[in-house]
């Protein structure tokens, strides 16, 4: 098991930048992948970005080129750097730790609101 705590959310103007952090209670290298998901009001949860234990990164088409996922195995943390933010990026962002393809742990979520 692992506890995940997100931070860094808030209100930002369209076109601006924001950096989310996810602090894990144990070694994140023990998980197959770490990731970020988001859910906007009235919408389904969607994958934003993932990074595997081997360093392979994957992004949703909607954020590709604007968001960057990274990890720090020493600090047991995962980050999501977001630039050129749009109103449609407004959502609650969740940090995830995955084992295999069927087991995932989730954080409480961080609100990101983009205004213009």
C-alpha positions in Angstrom: 0.0 0.0 0.0 1.0 3.6 -0.5 -0.4 7.0 0.5 -0.3 9.7 -2.2 -0.7 13.4 -1.4 -1.1 16.0 -4.2 -0.2 19.7 -3.8 0.4 22.7 -6.0 -3.1 23.2 -7.3 -4.8 26.5 -7.5 -6.1 29.2 -9.8 -4.2 30.3 -12.8 -4.8 32.5 -15.8 -5.2 31.0 -19.2 -1.8 30.7 -20.9 -0.1 30.5 -17.6 1.8 27.6 -15.9 1.3 25.5 -12.8 3.3 22.6 -11.2 1.6 19.8 -9.4 3.5 17.6 -6.9 2.7 14.1 -5.6 4.4 12.9 -2.4 4.4 9.1 -1.9 4.8 7.3 1.4 7.1 4.7 0.0 9.6 4.0 -2.8 7.9 4.8 -6.0 10.3 2.6 -8.0 8.4 -0.4 -6.7 5.4 0.5 -8.9 5.2 -0.2 -12.6 4.0 3.3 -13.3 3.1 6.6 -11.8 0.6 8.8 -13.4 -1.7 11.8 -13.3 -5.4 11.7 -14.1 -8.1 14.4 -14.1 -11.8 14.7 -13.8 -13.8 17.7 -14.7 -17.4 18.3 -13.5 -19.8 16.2 -15.5 -17.0 14.3 -17.3 -15.4 11.0 -16.9 -12.0 10.6 -15.4 -9.3 10.7 -18.0 -5.6 9.8 -18.2 -3.3 12.8 -18.4 0.2 11.4 -18.3 2.1 8.3 -17.1 5.7 7.5 -16.5 6.9 3.8 -16.1 9.6 2.5 -13.8 11.8 2.4 -16.9 11.2 6.1 -17.6 8.8 5.7 -20.6 6.4 8.6 -20.7 2.9 8.7 -22.2 0.5 11.7 -22.6 -3.0 12.3 -23.6 -3.3 14.0 -27.0 -5.0 16.9 -25.4 -2.0 17.8 -23.2 0.9 16.6 -25.4 3.4 19.3 -25.9 2.1 21.3 -22.9 2.4 19.0 -19.9 5.5 17.2 -18.7 5.5 14.3 -16.1 8.6 13.6 -14.1 9.7 11.7 -11.0 12.3 11.9 -8.3 13.0 8.5 -6.8 15.1 10.0 -4.0 12.2 12.2 -2.8 9.5 9.7 -3.7 7.7 12.3 -5.7 6.0 12.7 -9.0 5.4 16.0 -10.7 3.3 17.4 -13.5 4.6 20.6 -15.1 1.8 22.3 -17.0 2.3 25.2 -19.4 0.0 27.1 -21.8 -3.0 26.2 -19.7 -6.4 26.3 -21.2 -9.9 26.6 -19.6 -10.6 23.0 -20.6 -7.7 21.9 -18.3 -9.8 22.9 -15.3 -10.4 19.7 -13.3 -9.4 17.8 -10.2 -6.1 16.2 -10.8 -5.3 12.8 -9.1 -1.9 11.2 -8.6 -1.8 7.4 -9.2 0.5 4.5 -8.5 0.0 1.3 -10.5 1.0 -2.3 -10.1 0.4 -4.4 -13.2 -2.7 -3.5 -15.2 -5.4 -4.0 -12.6 -4.3 -2.4 -9.3 -3.9 1.3 -8.7 -3.7 3.6 -5.7 -5.0 7.1 -5.7 -4.4 10.4 -4.0 -7.1 12.8 -2.7 -6.8 15.1 -5.7 -5.9 18.7 -6.3 -8.1 21.3 -7.9 -6.8 23.2 -10.9 -8.8 26.1 -12.2 -7.9 28.0 -15.3 -9.5 31.3 -16.0 -9.3 34.0 -18.6 
